Amino acid sequence: MLYLSGLSVAFALALVPSCSDALKDGECEVCVGFLQRLYQTIQENNVKFDSDSIEKALLKSCKDAKGKENRFCYYIGATSDAATKITNEVSKPMSYHVPVEKICEKLKKKDSQICELKYDKQVDLSSVDLKKLKVKDLKKILEEWGESCKGCVEKSDFIRKINELMPKYAPSAAKARTDL
């Protein structure tokens, strides 16, 4: 009899959804961040909350996405070069006002790579010593600004280009710097 009750408890526990499905703090940060901004944009622009309208807004947002957010769009099939398309896994639940964290949990089950995406750490240009950064990081700063450094060979070339463009792209950081 004791064996039978233990078996029924084990069976009941198997049917209860586990807490491990819930997102941990900081997990799926690109998915959650991108979808929260999408949801706010849809609300602010008074877009109709139906699956088709949300999918159109999603595709429009993904056209402008760069970096990790573009990679997220690729994973859900919202880019033109994506191999699969699971955009309905976003648009349908969002049309029912399902929290974006829950949408990302569901996407994680479909493709675990979605939750492995993390935003790059931002460099504080007002205080960082550019000479101590790697060339890769200097290139990334220029790339985020939509600029390139043609003819740059030395690290000092990249630093000079960043210092030239800083007043345009990061004016508060340019004013805070004393080494200019």
Secondary structure as UniProt FT lines:
FT   HELIX           2..15
FT   HELIX           19..21
FT   TURN            25..28
FT   HELIX           29..44
FT   TURN            45..46
FT   HELIX           51..64
FT   HELIX           68..76
FT   TURN            80..81
FT   HELIX           88..95
FT   TURN            96..97
FT   HELIX           100..110
FT   HELIX           112..116
FT   TURN            125..127
FT   HELIX           130..132
FT   HELIX           135..144
FT   TURN            145..146
FT   TURN            150..151
FT   HELIX           155..169
FT   HELIX           171..176
//
